[in-house]
Amino acid sequence: MRSIRVFALPATRFRGVPVLHLGIRLAQARVFATGGWHVNGTPARRAKVSGTAGACVAAAAALLLLGTLQGCDAHAPAPRALTRTSPAPAASSPGDDPAEQGAGPPHSASPAPSRRQNPLAAPAASYVASRSGTVVAAVYDVSTGQTWNLGPQHPQAEASIVKLDILETLYAQQRNGQAALTDPDQSLAQRMMEDSDNSAATSLWNAVGGPGRIQSFNAAAGLTHTLPSACVDCPGFAWPGWGLTTTTPADQIALLREVVEPSALLTDAQRKNVLEFMENVTPVQRWGITGGVPLQTTIALKNGWLPLDSARTDWQINSIGWVKGSGRDYLMAVLTTGNPTEQYGIDTINQLSAMVWASLR
């Protein structure tokens, strides 16, 4: 008797400028995904399903004196059904943020990814405390679903990181229509994201319907503390007013998850397109969450820098994005305000990024 096993594998007001208040949160189901490398996009993780099939060989023995023939069957075990699931929910552990979240039930075949230590714990907090201004941050581990926060999560000005919000809103408005942008909008989106072109951003801000429509998208995406600026040409402010939209690191993590993980608001093709823009940011702007990260790592980012006063002695410097490689897969959002110079804020985020990368090894 012989058994054969076969396996199958299938897939108010901010600085005198009025802003709108947003306080709606919609729960959404999420499924984790892994990212592709560089401009190849981010194909979703394919779940593995295994099954067994058995076969038996009949044996006959002839009893010469009785002339009797006997047969036997051997049955393989019934196939075991496996379902596609998300990683196991994260349980709280020392040093983790109280608001830390996991996603989905435990996998029925393989253990949940190992939980990581808080990359924004004492060393990072001590470093940030030594810097001028106010620094707040959040890190989300895509594999484990853990989230960590650093500093009081009070809203700060977005500067040019709001351009990701503009682009996602533009795509979401086409979710039930055409997946691709028109050629003119595609060109504007590329300039806005890769070169941080302000004129392109203003054109698309107006095209999506301004703060009201962006507010609606943010509510659907679960952003609860992001307030779109009510003006583009704001009195007494020399820069485009959309940069005065305020947000928190946690809200920026939620926005990033819409493009890194499967989304109910964006198609896979749209998410891939957004990541291609963010992975091809002009080299001079590839600072911030790239700090301390090896060159071969996949990084999709958007940075923002904005002088908040005419003397240029109070800078808003921000960096958000996705980092994947060398066993790491995480989202990071850092907002800093009160920086005496632009470079000072960049240096702060670069160093904090290097500490997070090293901690998550």
C-alpha positions in Angstrom: 0.0 0.0 0.0 1.4 3.4 -1.0 0.3 7.0 -0.4 1.2 10.0 -2.6 0.8 13.6 -1.4 0.3 16.5 -3.8 0.6 20.2 -2.8 -1.0 23.1 -4.7 0.1 26.8 -4.2 -2.4 29.5 -5.6 -2.5 34.4 -4.4 -10.5 78.0 14.0 -7.7 79.0 12.6 -4.1 78.3 12.1 -1.7 81.3 12.2 -4.7 83.6 11.3 -5.8 81.4 8.4 -9.3 79.7 8.6 -9.4 76.0 8.2 -12.2 73.5 8.0 -12.8 71.1 10.8 -13.1 67.4 10.1 -14.3 64.9 12.6 -15.7 61.9 10.8 -14.2 58.4 10.9 -15.3 55.5 8.8 -14.2 52.1 9.7 -12.7 50.2 6.9 -11.6 46.6 6.4 -8.0 46.3 5.5 -5.9 43.5 4.0 -2.1 43.6 4.2 0.0 43.6 1.1 3.7 43.5 0.3 5.4 46.0 -2.0 7.0 45.5 -5.3 10.4 47.0 -6.0 10.8 50.5 -7.3 8.6 51.4 -10.3 7.1 47.9 -10.6 4.4 48.8 -8.1 3.0 46.8 -5.2 1.3 43.6 -6.1 -0.8 42.1 -3.3 0.5 39.2 -1.3 -0.8 36.0 -2.6 -2.2 33.7 0.0 -1.0 30.1 0.0 -3.6 27.3 0.1 -2.4 23.8 0.5 -4.3 20.5 0.0 -3.6 16.8 -0.1 -4.8 14.1 -2.3 -4.2 10.4 -1.8 -4.1 7.4 -4.1 -4.1 3.7 -3.3 -2.8 0.7 -5.1 -5.0 -2.4 -5.0 -3.2 -5.6 -4.1 -4.6 -9.1 -4.9 -3.4 -12.3 -3.4 -4.6 -15.6 -4.8 -5.0 -18.5 -2.4 -4.2 -21.4 -4.6 -6.2 -23.9 -2.6 -9.3 -21.8 -2.1 -9.1 -19.7 -5.4 -10.2 -16.6 -3.4 -9.3 -13.1 -4.4 -9.2 -10.2 -1.8 -8.8 -6.4 -2.4 -8.0 -3.5 -0.1 -8.3 0.4 -0.3 -6.2 2.9 1.6 -7.7 6.4 1.9 -5.5 9.5 2.3 -6.7 12.2 4.8 -9.3 14.7 3.6 -7.8 17.9 2.3 -7.4 20.6 4.9 -9.0 23.9 4.0 -6.9 27.0 4.6 -8.2 30.5 4.3 -6.5 33.7 3.3 -6.2 36.0 6.4 -4.3 39.0 7.6 -1.6 38.9 10.3 -2.6 38.2 13.8 -3.9 41.1 16.0 -1.1 42.8 18.0 -1.3 42.4 21.7 0.1 45.2 23.9 3.7 44.9 25.1 6.0 47.0 27.2 7.1 50.1 25.3 4.4 50.0 22.7 1.9 52.7 22.1 -1.5 52.2 23.8 -3.2 52.8 20.5 -1.2 50.1 18.7 -3.4 48.0 16.4 -3.2 44.7 14.7 -5.4 43.5 11.9 -7.3 40.3 11.2 -7.5 36.8 12.8 -4.4 34.6 13.2 -3.3 32.6 10.2 -4.3 29.0 10.3 -1.1 27.6 8.9 1.8 29.8 9.9 2.6 31.9 13.0 2.0 35.6 13.0 5.1 37.8 12.2 7.3 38.4 15.2 6.4 41.5 17.1 9.0 44.3 17.0 10.3 46.6 19.7 9.2 50.2 19.7 11.6 52.1 17.4 10.4 55.4 18.9 11.2 54.4 22.4 13.7 56.2 24.8 16.7 56.7 22.5 14.5 58.4 19.9 12.6 60.4 22.4 15.8 61.5 24.0 17.2 62.6 20.7 14.1 64.6 19.8 14.0 66.3 23.2 17.5 67.6 22.5 16.3 69.4 19.3 14.8 72.8 18.9 11.2 73.1 17.9 8.5 70.4 18.1 8.9 67.0 16.6 6.1 64.4 16.4 6.2 61.1 14.6 4.5 57.8 13.9 5.7 54.5 12.6 3.5 51.6 11.3 4.9 48.1 10.7 3.2 46.7 7.6 4.0 43.1 8.5 2.9 43.1 12.1 0.3 45.9 12.2 2.0 47.6 15.1 1.9 51.4 15.4 4.1 53.6 17.5 3.8 57.3 18.2 6.3 59.8 19.4 5.4 63.1 21.0 2.0 64.8 21.6 0.0 64.2 18.4 -1.1 67.9 18.0 -1.8 68.9 14.4 0.9 70.8 12.5 1.0 72.5 9.0 1.4 70.0 6.2 3.5 72.1 3.8 3.9 70.0 0.6 3.1 66.6 2.0 -0.6 67.7 1.4 0.1 66.9 -2.2 -0.3 63.2 -1.5 -3.8 64.0 -0.1 -4.6 66.0 -3.3 -3.5 63.1 -5.5 -5.4 60.4 -3.6 -8.6 62.6 -3.7 -8.2 63.0 -7.4 -7.9 59.3 -7.9 -10.8 58.4 -5.5 -13.1 60.6 -7.5 -12.4 58.4 -10.5 -12.8 55.1 -8.5 -16.0 54.2 -10.2 -15.0 55.7 -13.6 -11.8 55.6 -15.5 -8.8 54.4 -13.5 -6.2 56.4 -15.3 -5.7 60.2 -15.2 -6.1 62.3 -18.3 -2.8 63.2 -20.0 -2.9 66.8 -18.6 -3.7 65.6 -15.1 -1.1 62.9 -15.3 1.5 65.5 -16.2 0.4 67.8 -13.3 0.4 64.9 -10.9 3.9 63.9 -11.9 5.2 67.4 -11.5 3.4 67.8 -8.2 4.8 64.6 -6.7 8.2 64.2 -8.2 9.3 67.8 -8.3 6.9 69.2 -5.7 5.7 71.8 -8.2 3.4 74.3 -6.4 1.6 75.5 -9.5 0.6 71.9 -10.4 -0.6 71.3 -6.9 -2.8 74.4 -7.0 -4.3 73.3 -10.3 -5.1 69.9 -8.9 -6.4 71.3 -5.6 -8.9 73.3 -7.6 -9.7 70.4 -10.0 -10.7 68.1 -7.2 -13.0 70.7 -5.7 -10.9 72.3 -3.0 -11.1 71.8 0.8 -14.7 70.4 0.8 -13.9 67.5 -1.5 -10.6 66.8 0.2 -12.4 66.8 3.5 -14.9 64.2 2.2 -12.1 61.9 1.0 -10.2 62.2 4.3 -13.4 61.2 6.2 -13.7 58.1 4.0 -10.0 57.3 4.5 -10.3 57.6 8.3 -8.3 60.8 8.8 -9.8 62.4 11.9 -7.4 65.3 12.7 -6.6 66.7 9.2 -8.1 70.1 8.5 -7.9 71.3 4.9 -7.0 75.0 4.5 -10.0 77.2 3.5 -7.9 79.4 1.2 -5.2 79.2 -1.5 -4.4 82.9 -1.6 -4.4 83.5 2.1 -4.1 87.2 3.4 -0.6 87.9 4.7 0.8 84.6 3.6 3.2 84.5 0.7 2.9 80.8 -0.2 0.0 78.7 -1.4 -2.5 78.3 1.4 -3.1 74.6 0.9 0.3 74.2 2.7 -1.4 75.4 5.9 -3.7 72.3 5.9 -3.0 70.8 9.3 -2.6 67.1 10.2 -1.1 64.6 12.6 1.4 61.8 12.0 -1.3 59.2 12.7 -3.5 60.7 9.9 -0.6 60.6 7.5 0.0 56.9 8.3 -3.7 56.3 7.4 -3.2 58.2 4.2 -0.1 56.1 3.3 -1.9 52.8 4.0 -4.4 53.7 1.3 -1.6 53.3 -1.3 0.6 50.6 0.3 -2.2 48.2 1.3 -5.3 47.2 -0.8 -7.8 50.0 -0.6 -11.6 50.4 -0.9 -11.0 53.9 -2.2 -8.2 53.4 -4.8 -7.7 50.7 -7.4 -4.6 48.7 -7.6 -3.5 50.5 -10.7 -4.0 53.9 -9.0 -2.0 52.8 -6.0 0.8 51.6 -8.2 0.8 54.9 -10.0 1.0 56.9 -6.8 3.9 54.8 -5.6 5.7 55.2 -8.9 5.6 59.0 -8.4 6.8 58.7 -4.8 9.6 56.4 -5.7 10.9 58.8 -8.3 11.1 62.0 -6.3 13.9 64.2 -7.7 17.2 63.3 -5.9 17.6 66.7 -4.2 14.4 66.1 -2.4 15.1 62.5 -1.2 15.9 63.4 2.4 14.0 62.7 5.6 12.7 59.2 6.0 15.6 58.1 3.7 18.1 59.0 6.5 20.3 56.0 7.4 18.6 53.7 4.9 20.7 51.8 2.4 20.5 52.8 -1.3 19.1 49.4 -2.5 16.0 49.8 -0.3 12.6 50.7 -1.8 11.6 54.2 -0.6 8.4 56.0 -1.6 8.2 59.4 0.0 6.9 63.0 -0.1 8.5 65.8 1.8 7.4 69.3 2.8 9.2 72.4 3.7 7.7 75.8 4.4 8.8 79.0 6.1 6.0 80.1 8.5 7.2 83.6 8.9 8.6 86.3 6.6 12.0 86.3 8.3 12.4 82.5 7.6 13.3 81.7 11.2 10.4 79.3 11.8 10.4 76.4 9.4 7.9 73.6 9.0 9.8 70.5 7.8 7.9 67.2 7.2 8.6 63.8 5.7 6.3 60.9 5.1 6.6 57.6 3.2 7.1 53.9 2.9 10.4 52.0 3.5 10.8 48.3 2.4 14.0 46.2 2.4 16.4 44.1 4.4 13.6 42.5 6.4 11.8 45.8 7.1 8.5 47.0 5.8 7.2 50.1 7.5 5.5 53.5 7.0 6.8 56.6 8.7 5.5 60.1 9.2 7.5 62.9 10.9 6.2 66.5 11.4 8.5 69.2 12.8 7.9 72.9 13.4 9.8 75.7 15.0 13.0 74.8 13.1 15.4 77.8 13.0 16.5 76.9 9.4 15.3 74.5 6.7 18.4 72.4 7.0 18.1 72.1 10.7 14.7 70.4 10.3 16.0 68.1 7.6 18.9 67.0 9.8 16.5 66.3 12.6 14.3 64.0 10.5 17.3 62.3 8.8 18.7 61.3 12.2 15.4 60.1 13.6 14.9 58.0 10.4 18.3 56.4 10.9 17.4 55.5 14.4 14.1 53.9 13.3 15.8 51.9 10.6 18.4 50.6 12.9 15.9 49.7 15.6 13.7 47.7 13.3 16.4 45.3 12.2 
